[in-house]
Amino acid sequence: MGYYKTIDGVKYDGELIELAEKLTSGGGDGRLSKADAGQILEAVKDGDSYTDTEKATVKYLRDNL
């Protein structure tokens, strides 16, 4: 996947989307657990700042997963 993923005309962080999809697939109930959210937070913190794209992506994940 590319660095960005566009969904309904909005640009999101493709790596965070991919990580969330990986975390919600498998034997669980398809939702993000507290531990999963921690992994996503660590992925967000990999850079020097919390970008608008990352903010939009986290909101998207919160609303859709």
Secondary structure, DSSP 8 states (H G I E B T S, - for coil): --SEEEETTEEEEHHHHHHHHHHHSSSS-SS--HHHHHHHHHHHTTSSS--HHHHHHHHHHHHH-
